[in-house]
Amino acid sequence: MVKASAPGKCILFGEHAVVYGQPALACSISQRMTIELEVEETFDKWRIDGRTFNPKKHPHIDFLRKQLPPIAEQPIHIRIRGSIPKASGLGSSAALSVALCGALQQLRGEDLNPMQASELSHRAEANAQ
């Protein structure tokens, strides 16, 4: 099993300005999203928190698993834990994507690459919109 986490964020100034491509000032917060990945031994499909993975419900996760596929062909069980409230503007989805990138990098036996995680997470979020 591998595990990775990422913090949420708070935009201090310029939250509305970013919609127009302008800068903003943000900081990380103590609330985090944590991802645990484990090779699935019982079922033949990817699972999230015990349920069959549905790519349409989780397009950002589907994007990332295609970009960083596990080396083994076995399906993976994804466990998601976090203290960032959903739909709060604190970046729960982005934190989940960054943590998933880190966990997939570990599962593949790769060194953690923050720049790759940042780029892929950004693309995953844009792809899910």
Legacy VTK file of the C-alpha trace (Angstrom):
# vtk DataFile Version 3.0
C-alpha trace
ASCII
DATASET POLYDATA
POINTS 129 float
0.000 0.000 0.000
1.151 3.533 -0.740
-0.125 6.755 0.766
0.113 10.441 -0.166
-1.592 13.629 0.967
-1.894 17.246 -0.119
-3.173 20.373 1.648
-6.148 22.493 0.775
-5.784 26.186 -0.023
-7.252 29.507 0.889
-7.170 32.414 -1.544
-6.500 35.491 0.560
-6.782 38.171 -2.145
-7.963 38.127 -5.735
-10.216 35.070 -5.705
-12.565 36.538 -8.296
-9.667 38.000 -10.293
-8.278 34.550 -11.130
-11.399 33.923 -13.218
-10.045 36.605 -15.552
-6.460 35.330 -15.543
-5.233 37.829 -12.971
-2.964 36.965 -10.029
-4.163 36.080 -6.564
-2.514 35.470 -3.207
-3.133 32.009 -1.766
-1.795 29.897 1.078
-2.037 26.267 2.089
-4.209 25.278 5.038
-3.894 22.486 7.582
-6.825 20.462 6.213
-5.653 17.755 3.786
-6.818 15.094 1.366
-5.140 11.699 1.764
-5.050 8.932 -0.829
-4.168 5.311 -0.142
-3.622 2.951 -3.070
-3.548 -0.806 -2.722
-3.380 -3.505 -5.368
-6.862 -5.042 -5.505
-6.683 -8.753 -4.683
-10.399 -9.570 -4.509
-12.055 -7.793 -7.419
-11.102 -7.428 -11.081
-11.986 -3.722 -11.362
-10.647 -0.498 -9.892
-12.506 0.529 -6.734
-12.927 3.731 -4.718
-13.724 3.297 -1.039
-15.140 -0.169 -1.709
-17.291 0.776 -4.694
-16.620 0.055 -8.352
-14.795 2.981 -9.963
-17.010 5.006 -12.319
-14.885 7.134 -14.712
-17.835 9.415 -15.517
-18.297 10.256 -11.839
-14.563 10.834 -11.271
-13.134 12.197 -14.560
-10.089 13.755 -12.874
-9.158 10.405 -11.298
-9.697 8.642 -14.631
-7.423 11.171 -16.359
-4.647 10.670 -13.803
-4.793 6.873 -13.835
-4.390 6.993 -17.626
-1.438 9.404 -17.371
0.295 7.430 -14.604
-0.914 3.845 -15.063
0.347 1.338 -12.493
3.086 -0.911 -13.833
1.223 -4.026 -12.679
-1.904 -4.839 -14.642
-3.936 -5.528 -11.503
-6.718 -3.110 -10.575
-6.206 -0.700 -7.685
-8.350 0.078 -4.647
-8.342 3.831 -3.938
-9.162 5.020 -0.435
-9.927 8.715 -0.078
-9.812 10.466 3.276
-9.830 14.141 3.980
-10.796 16.996 6.212
-11.372 19.582 3.463
-15.107 20.270 3.117
-16.433 19.639 -0.407
-17.624 22.640 -2.430
-16.103 25.021 0.128
-13.650 26.748 -2.208
-10.746 25.291 -0.232
-9.394 23.124 -3.052
-10.527 19.632 -2.035
-10.612 18.393 -5.633
-7.202 19.841 -6.483
-5.700 18.414 -3.271
-7.167 15.017 -4.150
-5.588 15.200 -7.623
-2.162 16.179 -6.259
-2.272 13.426 -3.617
-3.341 10.864 -6.235
-0.418 11.879 -8.465
1.975 11.375 -5.567
0.490 7.995 -4.695
0.561 6.813 -8.328
4.199 7.935 -8.644
5.037 5.864 -5.547
3.090 2.856 -6.832
5.093 3.027 -10.052
8.344 3.093 -8.045
9.153 6.608 -9.253
10.700 9.405 -7.249
8.110 11.967 -6.206
8.060 14.716 -8.809
6.217 17.828 -7.563
6.357 19.574 -10.960
4.815 16.566 -12.718
2.146 16.308 -10.001
1.376 20.019 -10.383
1.123 19.868 -14.174
-0.918 16.655 -14.315
-3.234 17.778 -11.510
-3.908 21.065 -13.281
-4.676 19.199 -16.516
-6.886 16.712 -14.643
-8.919 19.525 -13.091
-9.281 21.289 -16.458
-10.240 17.995 -18.109
-12.957 17.387 -15.501
-14.648 20.768 -16.038
LINES 1 130
129 0 1 2 3 4 5 6 7 8 9 10 11 12 13 14 15 16 17 18 19 20 21 22 23 24 25 26 27 28 29 30 31 32 33 34 35 36 37 38 39 40 41 42 43 44 45 46 47 48 49 50 51 52 53 54 55 56 57 58 59 60 61 62 63 64 65 66 67 68 69 70 71 72 73 74 75 76 77 78 79 80 81 82 83 84 85 86 87 88 89 90 91 92 93 94 95 96 97 98 99 100 101 102 103 104 105 106 107 108 109 110 111 112 113 114 115 116 117 118 119 120 121 122 123 124 125 126 127 128
